[in-house]
Amino acid sequence: MRLVVEEILPAALGEGLVDAVDAFCEAIAFSADECAELFEAARGAGIPVRLHADQLSDGGGAELAA
């Protein structure tokens, strides 16, 4: 996630390619901590966030969304 937060997101923002950030919080994808890190960076840039979580397992996404 560090690569996304520190390099990919800023580059995409600089090109005007981002209007929202989605994250998938599941055991087979990103952890709640990783999603929180991404969302913090997105919100800091004024970008809205959307979370897809706990559809397949209890990965802590509901707590993150609350």
C-alpha positions as CSV (number, residue, x, y, z in Angstrom):
1,M,0.0,0.0,0.0
2,R,3.0,2.3,0.6
3,L,3.6,2.4,-3.2
4,V,0.0,3.4,-3.9
5,V,-0.1,6.1,-1.2
6,E,3.4,7.6,-1.8
7,E,3.8,7.2,-5.6
8,I,0.7,6.1,-7.6
9,L,-2.0,8.2,-5.9
10,P,0.0,11.5,-6.1
11,A,1.0,10.8,-9.7
12,A,-2.7,10.1,-10.7
13,L,-3.9,13.2,-8.8
14,G,-1.3,15.3,-10.6
15,E,-2.6,14.1,-13.9
16,G,-6.2,14.8,-12.9
17,L,-7.2,11.1,-13.2
18,V,-8.8,10.7,-9.7
19,D,-12.3,11.6,-8.7
20,A,-12.7,9.0,-6.0
21,V,-10.8,6.2,-4.3
22,D,-12.3,2.7,-3.8
23,A,-10.8,0.1,-1.6
24,F,-11.6,-3.6,-1.2
25,C,-11.2,-4.7,2.5
26,E,-11.1,-8.5,2.6
27,A,-8.8,-11.3,3.6
28,I,-8.0,-11.8,-0.1
29,A,-7.4,-8.1,-0.7
30,F,-6.3,-5.2,1.6
31,S,-6.5,-5.1,5.4
32,A,-8.5,-2.5,7.3
33,D,-5.2,-0.8,8.3
34,E,-4.1,-0.6,4.6
35,C,-7.5,0.8,3.6
36,A,-7.3,3.3,6.4
37,E,-3.9,4.5,5.2
38,L,-5.2,4.9,1.7
39,F,-8.3,6.7,2.8
40,E,-6.3,9.1,5.0
41,A,-4.2,10.1,2.0
42,A,-7.2,10.4,-0.3
43,R,-9.1,12.5,2.2
44,G,-6.0,14.7,2.7
45,A,-6.2,15.4,-1.0
46,G,-9.9,16.2,-0.8
47,I,-10.9,13.0,-2.7
48,P,-14.0,11.1,-1.6
49,V,-13.6,7.4,-0.6
50,R,-15.7,4.3,-1.0
51,L,-15.2,1.0,0.9
52,H,-16.2,-2.5,-0.2
53,A,-15.8,-4.6,2.9
54,D,-16.7,-7.8,4.7
55,Q,-18.6,-9.3,1.8
56,L,-16.6,-12.5,2.0
57,S,-15.2,-12.5,5.5
58,D,-15.0,-10.4,8.6
59,G,-11.9,-8.3,7.9
60,G,-12.6,-5.3,10.1
61,G,-14.0,-3.2,7.3
62,A,-17.3,-2.4,9.1
63,E,-15.4,-0.8,11.9
64,L,-13.4,1.2,9.4
65,A,-16.5,2.4,7.6
66,A,-18.1,3.5,10.9
